[in-house]
């Protein structure tokens, strides 16, 4: 029974797709516990559901397959638990597979279980080591700031001190690891309903053997054996060839039970085992044809699984009142702000987290991790309740009256003569009654149209999946809803002292007030209504769908900060365009996608500038679930989904020297570049001038400005650094924007240290003569001002504010006012160029554009009108180039703000503005400069060897030896590349690790299962971007190339195939012939 897997597709696929909570009452001795259990998915596509569950918990039960061992998702779960500072316990499940499938002996199974524990502990140890080394690096950085550079700290005697320790020796990590003797490991078989911990067998054998349970608790797992003569427990079982205690006292008994019940079906032996254990088994179970039924009946009484797991949870996992101070500070530290930088009233709330008290005086603090949809019929207030005795009596009386009326009507119909005398008098009133009834029905139907529509809209209600960290939540209570960008310091300065959600609250950014309409206890798919919920519990809250999109913090105190964002392991990468089959149903689709976006923590909904509605998901299984939800729950219409929209990136590389047949590629590459540039040359009367070094000079249409741009590929390490530091770059850009507007943005010391470290690492990656002072000359990052591309300022004599203003404290430089007036036009042109490249209009990645020259021939005539036109043109350019509405809006606000800042800063500097109107037949000059910069960047990009970058999945496949060849066949067919292969010791299973392009992943899992008869199943996780080695513009030209690739050159060029597919989807020109080789005559036989 899959009680928590309530969705139909979960039952069909046999996997969990959503997080479901249930509250369990457990009694252990004299103590009673309420355990809030959240079941989360194991599939990598739904790791976002794991993130929403982990945030609400104090501990985690990590379940590992006894045969498969540690899988990628196991590592992801342990990493998420580590990041959220929650304590895990381990359940090694499916022990029965070691007996029935692998047919291991008890000794072999013990060795196999030891290795699984080592694998799990290795993951934990790696996480612990990385944390210690990070803390060590921070301390060393602080010491370097205190000690002058080049000096070594000395003792009082003059002796120099060198610390070679990494800090791992001094830190106690014994409590972090899983070990059965610590009571944090349970061995189980959920299919056969049994599970146990070392503690249970220690209690069983302490009386039989006369040994204290504490001693058995420490020695039942490990290299210990029992000396029967001395009746002592000794060390060195493996070296002396003895059975370890765990094998002798635990596994041998379980193996004997399986042998008697499942393998041999020995009834006499089964009866002896049942009698010796003192169990009562029903006769029907003993006679059942399926031995698993009898096995489950015995094991569920002997070693009940629920008792073992829940006992371990109560003993080893912390209660809500035992939350660590480190976790509290981590939850309250939003973004790059440190806990000690928060307002004093906000820091005082830390004690409320630690106390976790359910008092009226305590502030209410609740975190909502996700919103989930529930059918309105499933809500407790809408369910049919049992009727009272009075209501039942009333209904019986009404039924009797209706029955009597029907009998009277039937008698009149059978004997019409008795009613003929009064027929004339009753005819007219009867007709009037029917007419009135028809009119009333019509009026009722007319009035009920609108309520019916509203009922249809409200058929799905959203419930907030939340946890109370402090205080008591009551039904009907007024609370503050804090958005992710909420700033408590600003609110405390704005709101009056002692302000609460019940008062009239002035408008504060990212702050709203709402009423908690209903509170629910979550019991799987069932909901139980509550009046109040104390601290430490998981609950559902109704009435917040209009205030919360996906997650939020709820509190009665305006000093409460928003919690840190959830850590999502999976990145949404798979996109499809959706449209209704009937265009008239578009409003229903829009509403359905809005509901889906709110109900799924990982799914994203976008509207492209073409008007397409795009759904972004984490993988193929996740995509299918979202489409099913749209059809069946949210939109309830027939929809059509496009083929997956595969994301690519465009980049350049150093010129290759030889091709696959070892020939020089220099001339061929130039031919391809010239051919590709033909599309854009018609835009300008004079084409761009390209020198041998790749420098492109382009003049604006009105001949007033000339720009020289060169494109250089960034080192791979620098690209990865830029991609991972987008948040820091965004902070730097925001600081520069505030500086141009004459405002001050406060940045914490920790953020400044991170920016300084980012700068140092970037300098380390950009080494060599061509990168001399490159970091100091950075003009902008792109696209969207925080991407993995760089614009360098190589214009001689042009001084502009550095992007590192937050570190250097620079101010606006008043000189070179002519160029500074149009500085933002150059940046906007660069942003547009990096947002859509020339190959297939995909974003650029790992490209550095250097502006080598910038000549202005403009007369000193510039008006405020042109400044406004510049802003408008910048906005329109950003919108027309952006692939997504969200990005367009972001680009509009940033560019608009930058233009306004430029105008204000230049006028504030006291420089004379340029007067006169320079709008000519080509449009505003600022717009011409933007377009010229964009085209210069595109041509500089095309002057270098161009390559596509494909999104790559890391694929881990577990397969048996007999299907290994088929696995390799499927991988090679889909352009996969095997990284390594290793065999799991003690089994016939192989683990294959490979990388696979996302473009080739659709249908991969199904094909793999079909080709291997279900003996291999892949796990796909987005990993990185990889350059496709083949040149999409290459064509064979020499005799050797024709010999190798064929006269028609029809061998598969993977990059060309991807590029043409993207260009076709976007409606761009594709150089393909409808009839390329008309060599075969087409003859049709006709029937005359």
MIKOLVO-592694 format. One record per residue (C-alpha): x, y, z. Coordinates in steps of 0.1 Angstrom, whole numbers, plus 5000, padded with zeros to 4 digits. Layout:
XYZ
...
This chain:
500050005000
501550334989
499650565013
501650885007
501850834969
498350954963
498751064926
497750824899
500950864880
502950784912
501050454915
501550374879
505250454878
505950324913
507950634922
507350934945
506851264927
505951504955
506551564992
503751445014
503551485052
501851275078
501751315116
502350995136
501650925172
504350705188
504650565223
507950445237
507750325273
506150605293
506950875267
504650985239
505851155207
504251325177
506451265147
505951485116
507151265088
507651405053
508051155024
510151304996
510951174961
514150984952
514151064915
516651334905
514051524885
512151594917
515051694939
513352034944
510651854964
513451724986
514752084992
511252195003
511051905028
514551935042
514052305052
511052215075
512751925092
515051875122
516451535110
516451315079
516050945074
518350855045
517250525028
519950335009
519350024987
521349725001
522249614966
522749934947
524550114975
525250494973
523650644942
523951004929
520651094946
521950964979
524851194977
522551484968
520251414998
523251395022
524551725007
521151895011
520951775047
524451905054
523652245039
520552275060
522352165092
520051885099
521151545114
520651235093
520050875103
520550575079
518150295069
519750025048
516749875030
516049565008
518249335028
516049055015
517549104980
520948994994
519348665004
516848604975
518448764945
522248774951
522148464973
524948584995
526048405027
525648585060
529448645061
529348795025
526349005033
528149145064
531149245043
528849405017
526949605044
530349725057
531249865023
527950045020
528550215053
532050315042
530550465010
527950665029
530550785055
532950885027
530351125014
529851265049
533551295055
534051485022
531451735032
532951775067
536451815053
535452085028
533752275057
536752265079
539052375051
536852665043
536852775079
540652735080
540952955049
538853225065
540953225096
544153245075
542753535056
542053715089
545553645101
547053775069
545254095074
546654125109
550354035101
552254245076
552954085042
556153885040
556553845078
556053525098
554553535133
557153475161
557053365197
558353565225
561753385222
562153485186
561153145173
559153155141
555852955140
554652765110
551252595111
551152295088
547952155103
544752165082
542552175113
541051835108
542951675137
541551915163
537951885152
535751605166
533751445138
532851105154
529251205159
528851275121
529250925108
526850635106
527650335128
525250065141
526850075175
525850445178
522250355171
521850565140
521650275115
518650045109
518749735087
515449665071
513349505044
510249715040
508749475015
508849195041
507849425069
510849395092
513649605105
516049615134
518749815151
521749675171
519949795203
517049555198
519249245195
521349365224
518249365245
517349015233
520748855240
521649035272
519448805292
520248485273
523948535274
524248715307
526149005292
525249365298
523349525270
525749825269
528649585261
526649405234
525549745220
529249825213
530449485201
527549345180
528949545151
532649525144
535449275144
534349095176
533548735183
532448535213
534648275230
532148005241
534547845266
535448165284
532048325276
533848645267
533748875238
537048895220
538649115193
540148995160
537348785145
538648835109
542248745116
541248435135
538748315110
535848345134
532348465127
531748815138
528948865165
526749035139
526848735116
526548475144
523748635165
521848845139
522248745102
522448365107
518948375123
517448595096
518948375069
517648065086
514148215086
514248285049
515647945042
512747775061
509947995048
510948105013
513547855000
512547515014
509047595027
509747355056
506547375077
507947185107
510947415109
508647715105
506547605134
509547555156
510847905148
507448055155
507247865188
510747965199
510048335192
506748315211
504748455181
501148385171
500648335134
497148285120
496347955103
495448115070
498948265068
500547925075
498447775046
498948065022
500347964988
502648274987
505548225012
506048605014
502748635032
503848395059
507248565061
505648905065
503348775092
506348635112
508748925107
506149205114
505749055149
509348955156
511149265142
508449535135
509849795110
507850085125
509150015160
512850015148
512650325127
510550545149
512550445180
515750555162
514050885152
513050965188
516350865203
518850995177
517251295160
516851635178
513551775188
512452115175
513652275208
517152145202
517852345171
521452455169
522452825170
524552775138
521452665119
519352955132
521953215121
522253045087
518453065083
518353435092
521353545072
519753655039
521953655007
525353795015
524353965048
525953825080
523853765111
525754025131
524854295105
521154255111
519254505134
519354445171
515654355173
516154095145
519053935163
516953905195
514553675176
517353415176
516353325211
512753265200
514053005175
516152835201
513452825228
510752705204
508052785230
504252775224
503353085244
501153375235
504053615243
506353445218
506553585183
504953365156
507553265130
506553035102
508252935070
506252825039
508452605017
505952544989
502352574978
500452264968
497052234951
494152044967
490751974952
488052174969
486051854977
489051724997
488952025022
487451925056
484952215056
483552085022
483251725032
479851565040
479551525078
477451255095
473951375102
472451415137
469351235150
467251545145
468451595109
467751225102
464251255116
463551565095
464751395063
462551095070
459551315074
460251495041
460651155024
457251045037
455651355024
457151314989
456050954989
452551044998
452351304971
453651054945
450950804956
448151074953
449351164918
449450804907
445850744920
444551054900
446250924868
444750574873
441150714880
440651034859
436851024862
437051104899
438951414891
436951524860
434451734881
437151964893
439151954861
437852284847
438552484878
442052344882
443252364846
444152734846
445952744879
447952444869
449052604836
449952924855
451952724879
453952554852
454552884835
455853044867
458052734873
459552764839
460253134844
461753074878
464052804864
465253024836
465953304860
467753074884
469952944855
470753294844
471753394879
473853074884
476053124854
478553344872
478753134904
479252834883
482252994866
483653114900
483152754913
485152624883
487952874891
488052784927
487952404922
491652394930
492652554964
496252614974
497552515008
500752645022
503152365033
504752525064
506352475098
506052675129
509352775144
508152985173
504853085190
501252955184
499552985151
495753035154
492953025129
491853385119
495153535130
496653835112
500253795102
502953965081
504053795049
507753865041
508953855006
512553724997
513754084993
512254215025
514554435046
513754445083
516054745089
514054955065
510754845080
511754915116
512655275106
509355315087
506755145110
505855285145
507055105176
504954805185
503154795152
501354455145
499554305116
496154395132
496954765129
496754975098
500254925083
501655175058
502955055025
506354885030
508254715001
507954335001
505654325031
501954225031
499354135058
497053845055
494653635076
495153265083
491753135072
492152765079
494852545096
495252175087
497051875100
498651705070
497751335068
498851235034
496151325010
493751385039
493551715058
492251755094
491152105104
492752255135
492052565156
495752625166
499152475160
502052505185
505752555177
507652275162
504852125140
504352095103
500952225091
498952335061
497552695059
494752805036
494053155023
497653255013
497553184976
497153554968
500153644989
502753374983
503953244949
506252964959
507753014993
507853295020
508353375056
505353455079
505653625112
503853855136
507054055141
508154305114
511754255127
511753895114
514053855084
513053645054
514653295055
517453215031
516353074997
516052704993
518952504979
517852334946
520052054933
518352024899
518452314874
515452364852
516852304817
514152144796
511852384778
508752324757
506352574741
502652504749
499452604732
495852494734
494452274706
491452514704
492652884703
489452994721
490752814752
493853034756
492653204788
492252864804
495752774794
497153104808
495353044841
496452684843
500052774837
499853034865
498452774889
501152524878
503852774884
502552824919
502152454927
505552334915
508652464933
510952394904
508852454873
509152794856
506652964832
507853224807
506253424779
508553484750
508453804729
506953594701
503953534724
504753164730
504053024765
507152824776
507352574804
510752504819
511252184839
514151984854
513951674832
511851454810
509851284838
509251624855
508051764822
505551474817
504151534851
503751904846
501951844812
499651594829
498851834857
497952104831
495651874812
493951714841
494051954870
494852314863
493852404827
491552094820
491852144783
493651964754
497052114749
499852074723
503452074734
506352144711
509451944708
511852034737
513552364732
517252274738
519452554752
522752614735
525552864739
527853024713
531553064718
534853104700
538152904704
541752954694
542252884657
542752504653
545852404633
544752074618
541451894611
540551524614
542751444584
545651654597
545351934573
545752304578
542452474586
543452844584
542252914548
539052704552
538152884584
538453224567
536153104538
533552994564
533753334582
533353534550
530453314539
528653354573
529153734573
527253784540
523953794558
524754104578
526654314552
523454444536
522654644568
525454894562
526555084530
530155004539
530954664553
533154624584
536854624579
538554314593
542254294596
544353974598
544353984637
540553984639
540154354647
536754484633
536254854625
532754964620
531355314613
527855434622
525555504592
525955884597
529755854597
530056034631
531655744651
533955454644
534455164667
537154904667
536354574684
538354254688
537053914702
539153684723
538153354738
538253354777
540153074795
537852794806
538552854843
537653224840
534353134822
533452894850
534353154876
532153424859
529253174856
529353084893
529753454905
526653604889
525253714922
528453904931
528654064897
524954174901
525854334935
528754524918
526554644890
523954764916
526654954935
527855124902
524255224894
523755374928
527055564924
525955714891
522755834907
524655994936
523355734961
525155504985
524655124986
525754955019
527554635013
528554405041
532154335048
531653965040
530354055005
533354285000
535754005009
533953774985
534254034957
537954084965
538453704963
536553694930
538853964916
541953794928
540853454913
539953624880
543353794878
544953444884
543053294855
543753584831
547553554828
549853634799
550853934779
547553964761
545653984794
547954254809
545854474833
542654314818
540854294852
541454664858
540154744823
536854554826
534054774812
531054544817
529854184821
527154044798
524553934789
522054094814
525054264830
526053954850
526853694824
530053494816
531353744789
533554044794
533854384777
537254544780
538154914777
541154934753
540455294741
543655494746
543155784770
539555704779
539155694816
535855564830
534655444865
535855094873
533454804879
535354754911
534155084926
532854904957
536454794965
538355104955
535855374965
536255554932
533955834921
532855954887
535656094866
534656414849
537156404820
536456274785
532856394787
532356344750
532755964752
531155944787
527856074773
527655774751
529355524774
526055354781
525255304744
528455104740
527454884770
523954834757
525354724723
527554474740
524654344761
522554294729
525454124711
526053874740
522353804744
521953664709
524953544689
525253524651
525253144647
521653074659
520753374682
521753194714
523553364742
527353394741
529653224767
533353264774
533953554750
535953874757
535254174735
537954444736
537154794723
540454894708
539455224693
536455464695
536655784674
533956044676
533456304648
530256444663
529856824665
529156944701
525356944697
523456724720
520056794735
518056654763
515656524736
518356304723
519056174758
515356074760
515555914726
518655724737
516755584766
513855484744
516055324718
517955134745
514754994758
513454894724
516754734715
516754534747
513154414742
513654324705
516754114712
515653934743
514353584740
512153594771
509853854785
511353834819
514853914805
513454194784
511854354814
515054324834
517154464805
514654754802
514854854838
518654824839
519355014807
516755284815
518255334849
521755354835
520755614810
519055834836
522155784858
524455894830
522456214823
522256304860
525956224867
527256424837
525156724845
526056694882
529756704873
529357054859
530356954823
528757144794
526056934777
526056894740
523357114725
521557074692
519556794676
521656514660
518656304650
519056254612
517556024586
519255724604
517655794637
519055914671
522855894672
522755694705
520655434688
523055414658
525955374683
524155084700
523554914667
527054974655
528554824687
526254524684
527254454648
530954514655
530854254683
529054004660
531554054632
534454034656
532953704669
532653574633
536253664626
537253384650
536653004649
533052964661
531752674681
528452574697
528352474734
525852204744
524252154778
525451824792
523951574816
526051354839
524651004835
525150714859
523950374849
523850054869
523649744847
524549374848
527349224828
525149064802
523649394791
526849604793
527349604755
523749724749
524250014773
527350124754
525450094721
522650324733
525250574747
527250594715
524050624694
523150934714
526551094713
527351004749
530850964762
531750714788
533950854816
534650544837
533250204845
533650004877
532249684891
530549674925
532349424947
530349134958
527749174929
527549134892
526549494888
528549754869
528450134874
528950324842
529450704844
529050904812
528151244799
525251294775
524051604756
520751724768
519651744732
519951364729
518451274763
514751264754
513550914753
516950794764
515750624796
512950444778
515250324750
517750214776
515150004795
513849854762
517249754749
518349604782
514949444792
514749664822
518149564836
519749914833
518250234844
519950574840
520050874863
520551214845
521651524863
522651854846
526351904849
528052164827
528352324793
530752164768
532152284735
531252074705
534552014688
533252004652
533052324632
529452394620
530652574589
533352334578
533052164543
535551924527
537752084501
540751864495
540951514479
541851354513
538751514529
536551394500
537951044504
537351044542
534051224543
532551134509
531951334478
528651464491
530051544525
526951384540
528651254572
527051374603
528251714615
526751734650
527252104655
525652184621
522651964629
522052134662
522552484647
520252424618
517552284641
517652594663
517652834633
514652654619
512752674651
513453054653
512553114617
516053204607
517653144573
519052784568
521252704539
519552374528
518352264494
515052104490
516551884462
520251854469
521151554448
518751504419
520351184406
517450944407
514550984383
511150964399
508850744380
505250674390
503150394377
499650514367
496650294364
494850394332
